[in-house]
């Protein structure tokens, strides 16, 4: 089992605004196989040492450094914590606080020391959905299943969710004549099914409105197409086909993963096409300096950033001017990371992706709100 805890958007916004005399960001490859976790603990110990060395070279206050080191060492020594891991671990620490997130995606080991946190890998973790709701729907039954990487899939209690199509419309069968007097058979059945779907829609709306998790439909035709036509809910493209009546929650969870993967791939391709269209309108850039200025003044609508590249330097708080650094040390931070966070704080859509997914194979690709 994967033990995953993802940051909410409000967490990222808070972290993006955090400033301290020392912000240490560590991303570590881990494993859910607890007997193999010792290698990760050894790697973390090495990353902690390297971070402290950078602070020492900067002349950092030794008392504050000791406070930071104590928090990181306490985490390193927590055997219970290390028994429950996923594929990666994010550790964000200052001398005064430490926060961790266990992530389902696989990240490379890295650390950064600056006056702010390096958050781009966390942006990647929330850009690609690892959790979802599956609506298992047939004429005979309906249930909402929550799919998550850290716990087994489980039914969600939904008040006023109809039991089946017939009882939803107060009939013993959905094949009788409709109120308007239309004929028996398929036409009458369609009318009753539409009534069934509307009741489901109304019951699910309060539940789904409180979550960012996507909704996946598990249903056979023609009910699957009818649901997409009648319901006001946003259902992602891709359906788990066949009747779900005898499908277990675990089987639905397994079937949901390729649907999520395909939806994410389509999303990236659509953004690439949009980038090409906006390029003809002079509303794109792949230049780091131009993107930094645009992000500082709220000029970015959507931005793709390379989740693995670290471009050391600083970005002026007022003008967005970039000063690149020859190497990554405690006086610099990730410029692309800073651009992404400024864009996010101004309401832009931010996605941390692999470099192959970025137009031109650059460190970033931004779609701007107005021409440059």
C-alpha positions in Angstrom: 0.0 0.0 0.0 1.2 3.5 -0.8 1.0 6.0 2.1 0.4 9.3 0.3 -0.4 12.8 1.6 -0.6 15.6 -0.9 -0.5 19.3 -0.2 -3.7 21.2 -0.9 -3.5 24.4 -3.0 -3.7 26.5 0.1 -0.6 24.7 1.5 1.4 25.5 -1.7 0.3 29.2 -1.5 1.4 29.4 2.1 4.7 27.7 1.4 5.3 29.9 -1.7 5.1 33.0 0.6 7.3 31.5 3.3 10.6 33.3 3.8 13.3 32.4 6.4 17.0 32.7 7.1 17.2 29.1 6.0 14.7 27.1 4.0 15.9 23.6 3.3 14.0 21.6 0.6 14.7 17.9 0.3 13.1 15.5 -2.2 14.0 11.9 -1.7 13.2 8.7 -3.6 11.6 6.2 -1.2 9.9 2.8 -1.4 6.6 1.4 0.0 8.5 -1.8 0.8 9.5 -1.0 4.4 12.4 -3.6 4.6 14.1 -1.7 1.7 13.8 1.8 3.1 17.2 1.9 4.8 18.9 3.1 1.5 16.5 6.1 1.5 17.4 6.9 5.1 21.1 6.8 4.2 20.6 9.0 1.2 18.6 11.5 3.4 21.5 11.6 5.9 23.9 12.6 3.1 21.5 15.2 1.8 21.2 16.7 5.2 25.0 16.9 5.6 25.3 18.6 2.2 22.6 21.2 3.1 24.3 22.0 6.4 27.7 22.4 4.6 26.1 25.0 2.3 24.8 26.9 5.3 28.2 26.7 7.0 29.9 28.1 3.9 27.4 31.0 3.9 28.4 31.7 7.5 25.0 30.8 8.8 24.3 31.3 12.5 25.5 28.1 14.3 22.7 28.1 16.8 20.0 28.3 14.1 21.9 25.6 12.1 21.8 23.3 15.2 18.0 23.8 15.5 17.5 22.9 11.9 19.8 19.9 12.1 18.0 18.6 15.2 14.6 18.7 13.4 16.0 16.8 10.4 17.8 14.3 12.5 14.7 13.7 14.6 12.9 12.8 11.4 15.7 10.6 10.3 15.6 8.6 13.5 11.8 8.2 13.5 11.5 4.4 12.8 7.6 4.5 12.8 7.6 7.3 10.2 9.9 5.3 7.9 7.7 2.2 8.1 5.0 3.9 6.0 6.3 5.5 2.7 5.3 5.9 -0.9 7.6 6.4 -3.9 9.0 9.8 -2.9 9.3 12.1 0.1 9.2 15.9 0.3 10.8 17.5 3.4 10.5 21.3 3.8 12.3 22.6 6.9 13.4 25.8 8.6 15.1 26.1 12.0 11.5 26.7 13.3 9.4 24.1 11.5 9.4 21.0 9.4 6.8 19.6 7.1 6.7 16.4 5.1 4.6 14.9 2.3 4.7 11.4 0.9 4.3 11.4 -2.8 3.0 8.7 -5.3 5.2 9.9 -8.2 8.9 9.1 -8.5 11.3 12.0 -7.9 15.1 12.2 -8.1 17.0 12.9 -4.9 17.8 16.6 -4.6 18.1 19.4 -2.0 18.1 23.1 -2.1 19.0 25.7 0.5 17.7 29.3 0.1 15.5 31.9 1.8 12.4 30.2 0.3 11.3 26.7 -0.5 11.8 24.8 -3.7 8.3 23.6 -4.6 8.4 22.6 -8.2 8.4 18.8 -7.4 5.3 19.4 -5.3 3.6 21.1 -8.1 4.2 18.0 -10.2 2.6 15.9 -7.5 -0.7 17.8 -7.6 -0.7 18.4 -11.3 -1.3 14.7 -12.1 -4.3 13.4 -10.2 -3.7 10.2 -8.2 -7.1 10.3 -6.6 -10.5 10.2 -8.2 -14.2 9.3 -7.8 -15.7 6.5 -9.8 -19.4 6.5 -10.4 -20.5 2.9 -10.8 -23.8 3.1 -12.6 -26.4 0.7 -14.0 -30.2 0.5 -14.1 -30.0 -1.8 -11.1 -27.6 0.0 -8.8 -25.5 3.1 -8.4 -22.6 3.8 -6.0 -19.8 6.4 -5.7 -16.4 5.0 -5.0 -13.4 7.0 -3.8 -10.1 5.8 -5.4 -6.9 6.9 -3.6 -3.3 5.7 -3.8 -2.9 5.5 0.0 -6.0 3.6 1.1 -8.2 0.9 -0.4 -11.0 2.1 -2.7 -14.2 2.6 -0.7 -17.9 3.5 -1.1 -18.8 7.1 -0.3 -22.0 7.7 1.5 -24.2 10.0 -0.6 -27.4 11.3 1.0 -30.5 11.0 -1.3 -28.6 8.9 -3.9 -31.2 6.7 -5.6 -30.9 3.0 -5.2 -31.8 2.0 -8.8 -33.6 3.4 -11.8 -37.0 1.9 -11.1 -37.3 3.0 -7.5 -35.9 6.4 -8.4 -39.0 7.1 -10.6 -41.5 5.3 -8.4 -42.0 2.3 -10.7 -41.6 -1.4 -10.6 -40.1 -1.2 -14.1 -38.7 1.6 -16.3 -40.3 0.3 -19.4 -43.9 1.5 -18.9 -45.5 4.5 -20.7 -44.1 8.0 -19.9 -46.3 10.8 -18.5 -46.5 12.4 -22.0 -48.0 9.3 -23.4 -45.1 8.3 -25.5 -44.8 4.6 -26.5 -43.6 1.7 -24.5 -40.2 0.3 -25.1 -36.9 2.1 -25.7 -38.4 5.6 -25.7 -40.1 5.2 -22.4 -37.0 3.6 -20.9 -34.9 6.6 -22.0 -37.3 9.0 -20.3 -37.1 7.1 -17.0 -33.3 6.8 -17.2 -33.0 10.5 -17.7 -35.1 11.1 -14.6 -32.8 8.6 -12.8 -29.7 10.5 -13.9 -31.0 13.9 -12.8 -31.6 12.5 -9.3 -28.0 11.1 -9.2 -26.7 14.5 -10.5 -28.5 16.4 -7.7 -27.3 14.0 -5.0 -23.7 14.0 -6.1 -23.3 17.8 -6.6 -22.7 18.7 -2.9 -20.1 15.9 -2.6 -18.1 16.7 -5.7 -18.3 20.4 -5.3 -16.1 20.1 -2.2 -13.3 18.2 -4.0 -10.9 18.7 -6.8 -10.7 15.0 -7.6 -11.9 14.1 -11.1 -15.0 11.9 -11.7 -14.8 8.8 -13.8 -17.9 7.0 -15.1 -18.2 3.2 -15.0 -21.2 2.2 -17.0 -22.4 0.3 -20.1 -24.2 1.9 -23.1 -26.6 3.4 -23.6 -26.6 4.6 -20.0 -23.0 5.9 -20.2 -23.8 8.3 -23.1 -27.2 9.3 -21.6 -25.4 10.3 -18.3 -22.9 12.5 -20.1 -25.8 14.1 -22.0 -28.1 14.8 -19.1 -25.9 15.3 -16.1 -24.4 18.7 -15.2 -21.4 17.0 -13.5 -18.0 17.2 -15.2 -16.9 13.7 -16.1 -13.5 13.2 -17.6 -13.2 11.6 -21.0 -12.8 7.9 -20.9 -15.3 5.3 -19.4 -14.8 2.1 -17.5 -17.0 0.0 -19.8 -19.4 -2.8 -19.0 -21.9 -3.2 -16.2 -20.2 -2.4 -12.8 -22.7 -4.4 -10.8 -20.4 -7.3 -10.1 -17.2 -5.2 -10.2 -15.4 -4.8 -6.9 -14.1 -1.5 -5.7 -10.5 -2.7 -6.0 -11.2 -3.6 -9.7 -12.7 -0.2 -10.3 -9.6 1.4 -8.8 -7.3 -0.6 -11.1 -9.5 0.3 -14.1 -9.4 4.0 -13.2 -5.7 4.4 -13.4 -5.4 4.1 -17.3 -8.3 6.4 -17.6 -6.5 9.0 -15.5 -3.3 8.5 -17.4 -5.0 9.0 -20.8 -6.8 12.1 -19.5 -3.5 13.6 -18.4 -1.8 12.8 -21.7 -4.7 14.5 -23.6 -4.4 17.5 -21.3 -0.7 18.0 -22.1 -1.3 17.6 -25.8 -4.1 20.1 -25.7 -1.8 22.6 -23.9 0.9 22.1 -26.6 -1.7 22.9 -29.3 -2.8 26.0 -27.5 0.8 27.1 -27.1 1.2 26.8 -30.9 -1.9 28.9 -31.5 -0.9 31.6 -29.0 2.6 31.7 -30.4 1.1 33.1 -33.6 -0.5 35.9 -31.5 2.8 36.7 -29.7 1.3 35.4 -26.5 4.0 32.8 -25.6 7.5 32.6 -24.3 10.1 30.0 -23.5 12.6 32.6 -22.3 13.3 32.4 -18.6 13.9 36.2 -18.2 10.8 37.1 -20.1 8.7 34.6 -18.1 10.1 36.0 -14.8 8.9 39.5 -15.7 5.5 38.3 -16.9 5.0 36.3 -13.7 6.0 39.2 -11.5 3.4 41.4 -13.1 0.6 38.7 -13.3 1.0 38.3 -17.0 1.0 34.5 -17.2 -2.2 32.6 -18.0 -0.7 29.0 -18.1 2.8 27.8 -17.6 4.5 24.4 -18.1 7.8 24.0 -16.1 10.4 21.3 -16.2 10.1 19.5 -12.9 13.7 18.3 -12.9 15.8 21.3 -14.1 17.2 23.6 -11.5 18.4 27.0 -12.8 20.1 28.8 -9.9 19.8 32.5 -9.5 17.5 35.2 -8.1 14.5 37.1 -9.3 14.0 40.7 -8.3 10.9 41.1 -6.2 9.7 44.3 -7.8 10.9 44.1 -11.4 11.2 40.4 -12.1 14.7 40.9 -13.4 16.7 37.6 -13.3 20.2 37.3 -12.0 21.6 33.9 -12.9 24.1 32.2 -10.6 27.1 30.1 -11.7 26.2 27.4 -9.2 23.5 26.4 -6.7 24.4 27.6 -3.2 22.6 29.0 -0.2 22.6 32.5 -1.7 20.6 31.4 -4.8 17.4 29.5 -5.5 15.7 27.9 -8.4 14.6 30.7 -10.8 12.1 28.5 -12.7 10.6 27.4 -9.4 10.2 31.0 -8.4 8.6 31.9 -11.7 6.1 29.0 -11.3 5.2 30.1 -7.8 4.7 33.8 -8.7 2.5 32.7 -11.6 0.5 30.5 -9.3 -0.1 33.3 -6.8 -1.4 35.5 -9.6 -4.0 32.9 -10.5 -2.2 31.2 -13.4 -2.5 27.5 -14.2 0.8 25.9 -13.3 1.9 22.4 -14.4 5.3 20.8 -13.5 6.0 18.2 -16.2 8.8 16.3 -17.8 11.0 18.2 -20.2 9.8 16.2 -23.2 6.3 17.6 -22.5 7.4 21.2 -22.9 7.3 22.9 -26.3 10.9 23.2 -27.6 12.3 21.1 -24.8 13.0 24.3 -22.8 13.0 24.8 -19.0 9.5 26.4 -19.3 6.8 27.4 -21.7 4.4 30.1 -20.8 1.1 31.2 -22.4 0.7 34.9 -21.7 -2.5 36.9 -21.0 -1.5 39.6 -23.5 0.9 39.9 -26.4 4.6 40.8 -25.8 
